[in-house]
């Protein structure tokens, strides 16, 4: 566990940078020989910050990636053992090294999935309300995930265990309708999910991470829709995203 003194509080830690833009080309993640970029984090890089989460101070880094970080195609800053460092304190250097490597190992697949999902969203923007579709997707790096379309906000509720939560509905694929959702290996309790939005007027992409606390079959929406076309789930908002309410508005 990494702790920081209480007096160091950062409310808005995002760097003010030029936004990264989604490419139509497949995302090419760094291979094993080139994934380490020692060109310094943030403004210490000779080319400037990679994205708005490319912080020099690890305590300002949001653990889950921001939308701008997901869209960045530059290699992440990764310090190496016994190499040059932007900090001179030995303990701080060790914390910096281990945090950045551990975070990379745990978020690289998330970034790869979200980038691929963003590309899919832009190509299927005119067909989000299809009556049936295949939710199973696979990135060029062979990482599989499920992508659900036409997500809508239903209501806010108080979860007895987790506190404030909100309920979403989505267009449910044919194979998951009825009681099939109850045994599916997707949207299970405790799973991390990403809400990816595309603003049609500005073409801005937003990515908001949530934790699934309960999923329901399409039967739960039948009283409202009179059919089995939409599924339902309850989620917790990730505290890593300071712009969540703007995304939901």
C-alpha positions in Angstrom: 0.0 0.0 0.0 1.3 3.5 -0.9 0.3 6.2 1.4 0.8 10.0 1.2 0.6 12.6 4.0 -2.9 13.9 4.6 -1.9 17.5 3.9 -1.2 16.6 0.2 -4.6 16.6 -1.4 -5.1 16.8 -5.1 -8.6 17.4 -6.4 -8.0 17.9 -10.1 -4.8 16.2 -11.1 -5.2 16.0 -14.9 -2.6 17.7 -17.0 -3.7 20.3 -19.4 -2.5 18.8 -22.7 -3.5 18.7 -26.4 -6.1 15.8 -26.6 -5.1 12.6 -28.3 -7.2 11.6 -31.3 -8.6 8.1 -32.1 -6.9 6.5 -35.1 -8.6 4.2 -37.6 -5.5 2.0 -37.6 -5.2 -0.9 -35.2 -3.5 -0.1 -31.9 0.0 -1.4 -31.8 1.1 -1.9 -28.3 4.9 -1.8 -27.6 6.5 -5.2 -27.9 8.7 -6.7 -25.1 11.9 -5.0 -26.3 10.5 -1.5 -26.7 7.9 -1.1 -24.0 10.2 0.8 -21.7 10.4 4.5 -22.4 12.8 6.3 -20.1 12.1 9.7 -21.6 10.7 11.0 -18.4 7.0 11.5 -17.3 4.9 14.5 -18.1 6.6 17.7 -18.8 10.0 16.0 -18.2 9.6 14.2 -21.5 11.5 15.8 -24.4 8.3 15.5 -26.4 5.9 16.8 -23.7 3.2 14.9 -21.8 1.9 11.8 -23.5 -1.6 12.4 -22.1 -3.5 14.1 -19.2 -2.6 11.3 -16.8 1.2 11.3 -17.5 2.2 12.7 -14.1 5.6 13.1 -12.6 4.2 12.5 -9.1 2.7 9.0 -8.9 0.3 10.2 -6.2 -1.4 12.3 -8.8 -1.8 9.4 -11.3 -5.3 7.9 -11.6 -5.0 4.2 -11.3 -7.6 3.5 -14.0 -6.7 5.1 -17.3 -8.3 8.3 -18.5 -9.9 8.6 -22.0 -7.0 10.7 -23.2 -4.5 8.0 -21.9 -6.4 5.3 -23.7 -6.2 7.2 -27.0 -2.5 7.9 -26.7 -0.3 5.8 -28.9 3.0 6.9 -27.4 4.9 4.4 -25.2 4.3 4.9 -21.5 7.1 6.2 -19.2 8.6 3.1 -17.5 11.6 3.6 -15.3 14.2 0.9 -15.1 16.1 -0.5 -12.1 19.4 1.3 -11.4 18.6 3.7 -14.2 18.2 7.5 -14.3 15.2 8.8 -12.3 13.4 12.1 -12.0 13.5 11.7 -8.2 16.6 11.7 -6.1 15.1 10.1 -2.9 15.9 6.4 -2.8 12.6 5.4 -1.3 10.6 7.6 -3.6 12.5 6.1 -6.6 11.7 2.5 -5.5 8.0 3.4 -5.1 7.9 5.2 -8.4 9.5 2.2 -10.2 7.2 -0.5 -8.7 4.0 1.5 -9.0 4.5 2.3 -12.7 5.4 -1.3 -13.6 2.6 -2.8 -11.5 0.0 -0.3 -12.9 1.2 -1.1 -16.5 0.8 -4.8 -16.0 -2.7 -4.3 -14.7 -4.0 -1.7 -17.1 -2.5 -2.4 -20.5 -5.1 -5.0 -21.4 -7.9 -2.5 -20.2 -6.4 0.2 -22.4 -6.2 -2.2 -25.4 -9.8 -3.3 -25.0 -11.2 0.3 -24.5 -9.2 1.5 -27.6 -10.7 -1.3 -29.7 -14.2 -0.6 -28.3 -13.8 3.1 -29.1 -13.0 2.2 -32.7 -16.0 -0.1 -32.9 -18.3 2.6 -31.4 -17.4 5.1 -34.1 -18.0 2.5 -36.9 -21.3 1.3 -35.5 -22.7 4.6 -34.4 -25.5 4.5 -36.9 -26.5 0.9 -35.9 -26.5 1.1 -32.1 -30.2 0.2 -31.9 -30.0 -3.1 -33.8 -32.5 -5.7 -32.5 -29.8 -8.3 -32.3 -26.0 -8.4 -32.5 -23.0 -10.4 -31.3 -21.5 -8.8 -28.2 -18.3 -10.9 -28.3 -15.3 -8.9 -29.5 -11.6 -9.5 -29.9 -8.7 -7.0 -30.1 -5.8 -7.3 -32.6 -3.8 -8.5 -29.6 -6.2 -11.4 -29.2 -7.9 -10.1 -26.0 -11.6 -11.0 -25.9 -14.3 -8.9 -24.3 -18.1 -8.2 -24.5 -19.5 -4.9 -25.9 -23.1 -4.0 -25.3 -24.9 -1.3 -27.3 -27.6 1.3 -26.7 -26.9 1.8 -22.9 -29.4 4.0 -21.1 -29.7 5.4 -17.6 -32.7 4.1 -15.6 -32.5 5.2 -12.0 -30.4 5.8 -8.9 -30.8 3.4 -6.0 -29.3 2.8 -2.6 -27.5 -0.6 -2.4 -27.6 -2.1 1.1 -24.0 -3.2 0.8 -22.3 -0.7 -1.5 -24.3 2.5 -0.9 -25.3 4.7 -3.8 -25.5 2.9 -7.1 -27.2 3.5 -10.4 -29.1 1.2 -12.8 -28.5 0.9 -16.5 -30.3 -0.9 -19.3 -28.8 -2.0 -22.6 -29.8 -3.7 -25.8 -29.5 -7.4 -24.9 -28.1 -9.8 -27.5 -30.4 -12.7 -28.5 -28.2 -15.3 -26.8 -28.4 -13.6 -23.4 -32.1 -12.9 -23.3 -34.5 -14.4 -20.8 -32.9 -16.5 -18.1 -29.6 -16.9 -20.1 -28.1 -13.8 -18.5 -28.1 -15.5 -15.1 -25.5 -18.0 -16.1 -23.5 -15.9 -18.6 -19.8 -15.2 -17.9 -20.2 -11.4 -18.5 -21.4 -8.5 -16.3 -20.9 -10.6 -13.2 -20.9 -9.0 -9.7 -17.6 -7.4 -9.0 -16.6 -7.1 -12.6 -15.1 -3.9 -14.0 -17.0 -2.4 -16.9 -16.4 0.7 -19.0 -19.1 3.1 -20.2 -17.8 4.5 -23.5 -19.6 7.5 -25.0 -19.3 9.4 -28.3 -20.6 13.0 -28.4 -22.0 13.3 -32.0 -21.6 17.1 -32.3 -18.0 17.3 -31.1 -16.9 13.7 -31.7 -15.4 13.6 -28.2 -15.0 10.2 -26.6 -15.6 9.7 -22.8 -14.7 6.6 -20.9 -16.1 6.0 -17.4 -15.3 2.9 -15.4 -17.9 1.2 -13.1 -18.1 -1.8 -10.9 -21.1 -4.2 -11.5 -22.9 -4.9 -8.3 -26.0 -6.7 -9.7 -27.1 -7.9 -13.1 -30.7 -8.7 -14.0 -32.2 -10.7 -16.9 -34.3 -9.2 -19.6 -37.4 -10.3 -17.6 -36.7 -7.4 -15.2 -37.3 -4.9 -18.0 -40.4 -6.6 -19.4 -42.9 -4.5 -17.4 -41.4 -1.4 -18.9 -40.7 -2.6 -22.5 -43.2 -5.4 -23.0 -40.5 -7.5 -24.5 -37.2 -9.2 -23.8 -34.9 -6.9 -25.8 -33.2 -5.0 -22.9 -31.1 -6.2 -20.0 -30.5 -4.4 -16.8 -27.7 -4.0 -14.2 -26.7 -2.0 -11.2 -23.3 -0.3 -11.0 -21.0 1.7 -8.8 -19.3 4.7 -10.1 -15.5 4.6 -10.2 -14.0 7.3 -8.0 -11.1 7.6 -10.5 -13.2 9.7 -12.9 -13.8 13.2 -11.7 -16.0 14.0 -14.7 -18.5 11.2 -14.2 -21.5 13.5 -13.7 -20.7 15.4 -16.8 -20.6 12.1 -18.7 -24.0 11.1 -17.4 -25.6 14.4 -18.0 
